[in-house]
Structures are given as structure tokens and as C-alpha cells.
Amino acid sequence: GIAVEAALYASDADIITLLDGVELRWTIGTSGLTLPTAFVDCDVGFYLDSSATCQACPSGQVASSDRRSCEDCPVNTVALSDGSCGYNPLKLGMYGPVTTVTMEYVATAIMFDLDFRKNFEPDLVEQFGPPVIAIEDLNPKLRVSLQIGDSASQAEVGMATALDMFQGQNGREEIVGLVGGQYSGVTMPIASLATQFEVPQIAFGATNAKLSAKTEYPFFLRTIPPDSIQAAGQWRFIAQFQVGSV
């Protein structure tokens, strides 16, 4: 017969490397005419059936530790794409003039994270007390992660920060929602970018009335009134109380 090299065996590490680059760890077992199950390694989300064939686990289940069956995740957890059980991540981004105005934005983000986690982490409640804002009917399978970015009060810096978050690049994770920012001049181009990526954005300080145009900024919201409403309210206050000088 003709000898054909099918794999290389490294005795020092007990690793078998197939010609296509797949590595298998050597396991002592019985030999026979069928393929030993020790030579089979199923991908994430698959299990090994009785015929040594990898089969996909049903939706919502993960492969057991020995990859011989599928099993349900523990209560209040879900099957993740990496084959483990965990929580559904809700990844949000927040930006503001951190390095040019105040570090209070960072402190606010940290306090938000701690207060939210108090709703499902008893240890935090014991250490810091109950949540300031208790969330009713909280989805127990959900966890919020918040990324903080800087705009340095400049549109180009804020745009770069938001773009990294929208695309999940340069060490950032891709987000599904954005909080910020303070200045309209920085917020407006980012709101246009958020429209392109279809990411909801909610601002706490941008007051330019143009941002109210839903045809141009359909994914933009804010918690502060625009300049047009603020100006009208201020004028009515002056007239009502007959303020002589401002």
C-alpha cells in the first residue's frame, strides 16, 4: 500500500494537527473500525450524537461540557453566541466634553451603572443601599453596559468617538443607543451619523431648534427644550413679572 500523511502528532503536547490546520488533543480510548469520538470536536453550539456526528443544539440551549448533549441555561440566563449561558447585553454609549468642561459626566455614568445594577445585585444594595430609581418589571435576562467617550468640545473629536462606538472599532464595542451631548455644534453632525447607522440618540444639552426636524434627524431625542421654546418661556416670564432689567 501507499502511506499517506494525514496528520502530525506532537508527543510533547499530545496534540494531533490535521493537514487543514485543525488541532485535536490525543485521548486514550478503544480502537476499531469506526472513527473514535476523541477525534471529533464539534463547533460552538453543536453536540456529538451517537453516530459521532456534530448536530446543532436547539434554539435556547447550549452544548453540555462533554459535548454529548444539549441543555437548558439556568433560570434568567440565555444562550449566547459563544456557546455559553449569560445575559442579553444592551450596550450603550455616552459622550460629552469630559476633558474640556467637567469630569462630572464620568461620575454620572458611574452612578448610573451602580444604581442600575442594584436592581439585580443584592451585594450592591447591602453595600450602598437600595436603588435611587427602582425599575419595575425589569427584564432579568438583560444587562446594560455603558461606554464613556470624550468630545473635547470639538465636532471632529466627538464624531470620531461616536463612529468608533457605532462600528465597534478601536477598542470600542458596537452600541445600540447613544447618550449625549452638551453642545449643538458637536451634537448635530453626530446626530446625522446616528441616522446613517440607525442608532437612537438622546441628548441632555443640545438646544439648537434645527435638531427638532425629524425628517433630518429621525433618531434624535433630547431631554431639554430647544432654544425656541426656552426663549418664548423666558420672554413670558419677563412680561408676567414685569422684570425691568435682565
Phi, psi and chi 1 to 4 in degrees:
 res  aa     phi    psi   chi1   chi2   chi3   chi4
   1 GLY       -  174.1      -      -      -      -
   2 ILE  -109.8  127.5  -60.0  176.4      -      -
   3 ALA   -80.9  130.1      -      -      -      -
   4 VAL  -120.0  126.1  177.6      -      -      -
   5 GLU   -76.2  114.5 -176.3 -179.9   56.9      -
   6 ALA  -107.7  -22.9      -      -      -      -
   7 ALA  -161.2  162.1      -      -      -      -
   8 LEU  -115.2  138.7  -59.9  175.2      -      -
   9 TYR  -116.0  124.2  171.7   60.9      -      -
  10 ALA  -100.9  105.1      -      -      -      -
  11 SER   -67.5  -29.0   58.4      -      -      -
  12 ASP   -69.5  -26.6   56.1  -24.4      -      -
  13 ALA  -116.3   -0.9      -      -      -      -
  14 ASP    54.8   45.2  -80.1  -21.5      -      -
  15 ILE  -116.9  129.6  -65.9  -67.2      -      -
  16 ILE  -103.3  123.7  -60.0  172.6      -      -
  17 THR  -110.8  114.8  -57.1      -      -      -
  18 LEU   -72.7  164.8  -57.2 -178.3      -      -
  19 LEU   -66.2  -21.4  -66.0 -174.9      -      -
  20 ASP   -87.2    6.7   60.0    2.1      -      -
  21 GLY    94.7   -8.3      -      -      -      -
  22 VAL   -69.9  132.3  174.9      -      -      -
  23 GLU  -103.7  133.2  -70.5 -172.9   -8.3      -
  24 LEU  -123.5  140.6  -58.2  175.0      -      -
  25 ARG   -90.6  132.8 -176.0  169.9  -63.8  -82.4
  26 TRP   -67.5  130.3  176.7  -97.4      -      -
  27 THR  -128.0  130.6  -59.3      -      -      -
  28 ILE   -71.3  131.9  -62.1  175.9      -      -
  29 GLY  -163.5 -172.8      -      -      -      -
  30 THR   -80.7  157.2   58.2      -      -      -
  31 SER  -113.4  156.2   60.7      -      -      -
  32 GLY  -177.2 -164.0      -      -      -      -
  33 LEU   -82.6  -13.0  -61.6  178.0      -      -
  34 THR   -98.2  159.1   59.3      -      -      -
  35 LEU   -69.8  122.3 -179.0   65.8      -      -
  36 PRO   -60.7  139.3  -18.5   30.9      -      -
  37 THR   -65.7  -19.9   56.3      -      -      -
  38 ALA   -65.1  -19.2      -      -      -      -
  39 PHE   -87.1   -4.8  -76.3  174.3      -      -
  40 VAL  -108.0  127.5  179.8      -      -      -
  41 ASP  -128.2  109.9 -173.4   17.5      -      -
  42 CYS   -78.4  151.6  -62.6      -      -      -
  43 ASP   -68.7  168.3  -69.7  -24.8      -      -
  44 VAL   -58.6  133.5  170.1      -      -      -
  45 GLY    88.0    2.6      -      -      -      -
  46 PHE  -119.9  153.5  -71.2   76.0      -      -
  47 TYR  -127.8  162.4   72.8   99.1      -      -
  48 LEU   -96.0  117.8 -165.3   66.3      -      -
  49 ASP   -85.2 -176.6   66.3    7.9      -      -
  50 SER   -65.2  -19.1   57.7      -      -      -
  51 SER   -96.5   16.6   62.3      -      -      -
  52 ALA    60.9   36.4      -      -      -      -
  53 THR  -116.0  136.1  -57.1      -      -      -
  54 CYS   -77.9  127.1  -67.8      -      -      -
  55 GLN  -121.4  146.1  -56.8  -72.7  -10.7      -
  56 ALA   -72.8  138.8      -      -      -      -
  57 CYS   -72.9  146.8  -73.5      -      -      -
  58 PRO   -59.0  156.3  -20.5   32.0      -      -
  59 SER   -57.5  132.8  176.6      -      -      -
  60 GLY    91.1   -3.0      -      -      -      -
  61 GLN  -117.4  162.5  -69.6 -170.5  -34.4      -
  62 VAL  -127.4  159.7  -63.2      -      -      -
  63 ALA   -71.5  144.2      -      -      -      -
  64 SER   -67.9  169.6   58.9      -      -      -
  65 SER   -61.6  -30.1   57.4      -      -      -
  66 ASP   -93.5    4.7   60.2    3.5      -      -
  67 ARG    57.2   29.0  -63.7  -70.0  177.2   90.4
  68 ARG  -102.1   -9.4  -67.2  -64.7 -171.8  -87.1
  69 SER  -160.9  176.5   61.8      -      -      -
  70 CYS  -113.3  154.2  -66.3      -      -      -
  71 GLU  -145.7  157.5   56.9 -170.7   18.0      -
  72 ASP   -75.3  152.3  -66.4  -34.0      -      -
  73 CYS   -77.4  157.5  -73.6      -      -      -
  74 PRO   -58.8  161.8  -24.3   34.1      -      -
  75 VAL   -56.1  138.7  176.5      -      -      -
  76 ASN    69.4   17.0  -68.1  -24.4      -      -
  77 THR  -125.7  165.1   61.6      -      -      -
  78 VAL  -130.0  163.5  -64.1      -      -      -
  79 ALA   -78.7  123.5      -      -      -      -
  80 LEU   -95.3  167.8  -57.7  177.3      -      -
  81 SER   -67.3  -20.5   58.4      -      -      -
  82 ASP   -87.6    8.4   62.9   -1.5      -      -
  83 GLY    86.4    3.4      -      -      -      -
  84 SER  -104.9  172.7   65.1      -      -      -
  85 CYS  -101.4  139.6  -66.1      -      -      -
  86 GLY  -168.6 -151.1      -      -      -      -
  87 TYR  -114.2  152.4  -57.5  101.3      -      -
  88 ASN   -69.9  118.6  -81.6  -35.1      -      -
  89 PRO   -84.3  132.3   29.9  -32.0      -      -
  90 LEU  -111.2  101.9 -176.7   64.6      -      -
  91 LYS   -96.1  117.6  -60.3  175.5 -178.1  177.5
  92 LEU  -114.9  156.1  -56.6  177.3      -      -
  93 GLY  -119.6  151.6      -      -      -      -
  94 MET  -140.6  134.4  175.3 -176.9  176.5      -
  95 TYR  -136.2  158.1   79.4   93.0      -      -
  96 GLY  -174.8  177.0      -      -      -      -
  97 PRO   -77.5   67.4   28.4  -33.7      -      -
  98 VAL   -64.5  -46.6  174.6      -      -      -
  99 THR   -87.3  -10.2   56.5      -      -      -
 100 THR  -113.5  -19.5   53.9      -      -      -
 101 VAL  -118.4  -65.8  177.1      -      -      -
 102 THR  -158.9  148.7  176.5      -      -      -
 103 MET   -84.4    3.3  -69.9  -68.9  -70.6      -
 104 GLU   -61.4  -25.9  -71.0 -178.0    1.9      -
 105 TYR   -61.9  -41.1  -63.5  107.0      -      -
 106 VAL   -66.9  -43.6  177.7      -      -      -
 107 ALA   -61.8  -40.8      -      -      -      -
 108 THR   -62.8  -42.7  -59.6      -      -      -
 109 ALA   -63.8  -40.2      -      -      -      -
 110 ILE   -65.7  -43.1  -67.0  173.1      -      -
 111 MET   -64.3  -38.2  -72.3 -172.0  -68.6      -
 112 PHE   -60.4  -46.6  159.0   79.4      -      -
 113 ASP   -61.0  -45.7  179.8   65.2      -      -
 114 LEU   -64.3  -43.2  -74.6  174.4      -      -
 115 ASP   -66.5  -38.0 -160.4   59.9      -      -
 116 PHE   -66.0  -42.6  177.4   77.0      -      -
 117 ARG   -67.4  -22.6  -73.4  165.5   51.8 -165.1
 118 LYS   -61.5  -22.4  -73.1  178.9 -175.5  178.8
 119 ASN   -69.7  -17.3  -73.2  -83.7      -      -
 120 PHE  -141.1    7.8   48.5   80.0      -      -
 121 GLU  -122.0   96.3  -66.7 -173.3   22.4      -
 122 PRO   -56.7  -31.9  -22.3   33.2      -      -
 123 ASP   -62.8  -37.3  -69.0  -16.6      -      -
 124 LEU   -68.7  -37.3  -74.1  178.4      -      -
 125 VAL   -63.7  -41.6  175.0      -      -      -
 126 GLU   -64.6  -34.4 -177.0  177.4  -10.0      -
 127 GLN   -84.3  -39.6 -173.9  174.1    1.3      -
 128 PHE  -118.0   -2.6  -60.7  108.1      -      -
 129 GLY    94.1  175.0      -      -      -      -
 130 PRO   -66.2  161.5   25.8  -34.3      -      -
 131 PRO   -64.1  143.1   21.3  -31.3      -      -
 132 VAL   -64.9  -41.1  176.6      -      -      -
 133 ILE  -117.3  102.3  -59.0  177.1      -      -
 134 ALA   -81.2  127.8      -      -      -      -
 135 ILE   -95.9  118.6  -56.8  176.9      -      -
 136 GLU   -81.2  148.9  -62.9 -178.6    1.0      -
 137 ASP    53.4   41.1  -61.1  -36.6      -      -
 138 LEU   -67.4  132.4  177.9   66.9      -      -
 139 ASN   -67.2  112.1 -174.6  -16.0      -      -
 140 PRO   -69.3  -13.4   27.1  -34.8      -      -
 141 LYS   -93.7    5.6  -61.4 -179.7 -179.7  179.8
 142 LEU  -109.2  139.9 -179.2   68.1      -      -
 143 ARG  -134.9  132.4  -67.0  -66.0 -176.5  -89.5
 144 VAL   -97.7  131.0  174.5      -      -      -
 145 SER  -118.9  136.5   62.8      -      -      -
 146 LEU  -118.7  127.4 -175.9   64.7      -      -
 147 GLN  -105.6  135.8  -58.5  178.5   73.7      -
 148 ILE  -108.3  131.4  -54.2  172.4      -      -
 149 GLY  -128.6  165.6      -      -      -      -
 150 ASP  -113.9  142.0 -175.1   26.8      -      -
 151 SER  -106.0  -16.6   68.9      -      -      -
 152 ALA    53.6   25.3      -      -      -      -
 153 SER    60.9   22.6  -57.5      -      -      -
 154 GLN  -127.2  136.1  -59.1  177.8   47.5      -
 155 ALA   -61.3  -42.2      -      -      -      -
 156 GLU   -67.5  -35.1   58.1  -88.7   20.8      -
 157 VAL   -70.5  -43.7  176.4      -      -      -
 158 GLY   -62.8  -38.8      -      -      -      -
 159 MET   -62.9  -43.9  -74.4  -82.3  -74.7      -
 160 ALA   -63.8  -40.3      -      -      -      -
 161 THR   -63.7  -47.0  -63.1      -      -      -
 162 ALA   -65.2  -40.0      -      -      -      -
 163 LEU   -62.6  -41.0 -172.3   62.1      -      -
 164 ASP   -60.8  -39.5  -74.0  -16.7      -      -
 165 MET   -71.8  -39.7  -68.0 -177.9  179.8      -
 166 PHE   -65.7  -35.4  -68.4  154.9      -      -
 167 GLN  -100.3   -8.2  -65.5 -174.8  -45.3      -
 168 GLY    65.3   51.3      -      -      -      -
 169 GLN  -129.3  169.0   60.8 -173.0   14.8      -
 170 ASN    54.3   44.5  -66.9  -32.8      -      -
 171 GLY    84.9   -0.4      -      -      -      -
 172 ARG   -96.2  154.4  -61.5  -74.7 -173.4  178.7
 173 GLU   -98.5  146.3  -67.6 -176.5  -68.2      -
 174 GLU   -65.7  131.1 -173.7  175.3  -12.9      -
 175 ILE  -104.1  163.7   62.6  172.3      -      -
 176 VAL  -115.5   -1.7  -63.1      -      -      -
 177 GLY  -161.9  149.7      -      -      -      -
 178 LEU  -129.8  134.1  179.7   65.1      -      -
 179 VAL  -110.9  128.1  178.4      -      -      -
 180 GLY   135.8  163.1      -      -      -      -
 181 GLY  -129.4 -150.4      -      -      -      -
 182 GLN   -97.3  -42.3  177.7  168.4  -26.7      -
 183 TYR  -100.8  136.6  -58.5  122.6      -      -
 184 SER   -64.4  -36.9  -62.8      -      -      -
 185 GLY   -62.4  -27.2      -      -      -      -
 186 VAL   -89.5  -37.5  178.5      -      -      -
 187 THR   -70.5  -37.8  -58.9      -      -      -
 188 MET   -60.8  -49.7  -66.6  174.3   75.3      -
 189 PRO   -65.2  -32.0   20.6  -31.7      -      -
 190 ILE   -69.5  -36.7  -66.9  178.2      -      -
 191 ALA   -63.4  -36.4      -      -      -      -
 192 SER   -65.6  -40.3  -63.5      -      -      -
 193 LEU   -65.7  -40.0 -165.3   62.4      -      -
 194 ALA   -62.8  -33.6      -      -      -      -
 195 THR   -64.3  -40.9  -61.4      -      -      -
 196 GLN   -64.4  -36.4  -63.2  -60.8  -43.8      -
 197 PHE   -93.3   -2.5  -74.8   91.7      -      -
 198 GLU    55.7   47.7  -61.0 -174.8  -13.4      -
 199 VAL  -110.5  120.9  174.1      -      -      -
 200 PRO   -60.9  138.2  -19.9   31.5      -      -
 201 GLN  -128.8  135.1  176.6 -174.2    0.8      -
 202 ILE  -128.3  123.9 -177.3  166.4      -      -
 203 ALA  -104.0  155.2      -      -      -      -
 204 PHE  -114.6   -2.1   44.9   78.7      -      -
 205 GLY  -148.6   -6.8      -      -      -      -
 206 ALA   -80.5  117.1      -      -      -      -
 207 THR  -114.5    3.9   57.4      -      -      -
 208 ASN   -59.6  129.5 -167.8  -53.7      -      -
 209 ALA   -63.2  -24.9      -      -      -      -
 210 LYS   -63.5  -25.3  -67.1 -178.3  179.0  178.8
 211 LEU   -69.4  -10.4  -76.3  164.7      -      -
 212 SER   -80.2   -8.5  -62.5      -      -      -
 213 ALA   -74.3  103.6      -      -      -      -
 214 LYS   -70.3  -22.7  -72.6  -57.6  179.0 -176.3
 215 THR   -68.9  -29.6   54.3      -      -      -
 216 GLU   -97.0  -33.2 -170.2  170.6   -6.3      -
 217 TYR  -128.3   68.3  -55.2  107.2      -      -
 218 PRO   -69.6  -18.3   25.5  -34.3      -      -
 219 PHE  -104.0   10.7  -74.2   84.6      -      -
 220 PHE  -102.5  135.5  178.7   79.8      -      -
 221 LEU  -136.3  163.9  -60.7  166.6      -      -
 222 ARG  -152.1  156.6   53.2 -174.6  162.3 -166.2
 223 THR  -100.1    4.1   59.6      -      -      -
 224 ILE  -122.4  142.7 -173.0  171.7      -      -
 225 PRO   -66.4  150.0  -17.3   29.8      -      -
 226 PRO   -69.9  166.0   25.5  -34.3      -      -
 227 ASP   -56.1  -37.0  -68.1  -30.1      -      -
 228 SER   -61.3  -41.5   55.0      -      -      -
 229 ILE   -74.7  -40.3  -64.5  178.3      -      -
 230 GLN   -62.4  -42.4  -70.2 -167.7   55.8      -
 231 ALA   -63.9  -43.3      -      -      -      -
 232 ALA   -63.6  -40.2      -      -      -      -
 233 GLY   -66.1  -41.2      -      -      -      -
 234 GLN   -64.0  -40.7  -69.3  168.4   -3.6      -
 235 TRP   -65.6  -40.2  175.0 -111.0      -      -
 236 ARG   -65.8  -35.1  -68.4 -179.5   63.2 -179.1
 237 PHE   -63.6  -44.5  176.7   88.3      -      -
 238 ILE   -62.1  -43.9  -67.4  171.9      -      -
 239 ALA   -68.2  -41.3      -      -      -      -
 240 GLN   -63.3  -43.6  175.2   69.7   28.6      -
 241 PHE  -101.2    7.1  -65.4   98.5      -      -
 242 GLN    51.2   53.5  -60.7 -179.9   -5.5      -
 243 VAL   -71.0  122.2  179.0      -      -      -
 244 GLY   -75.9  -34.0      -      -      -      -
 245 SER  -148.8  154.0   60.8      -      -      -
 246 VAL  -122.0      -  178.5      -      -      -
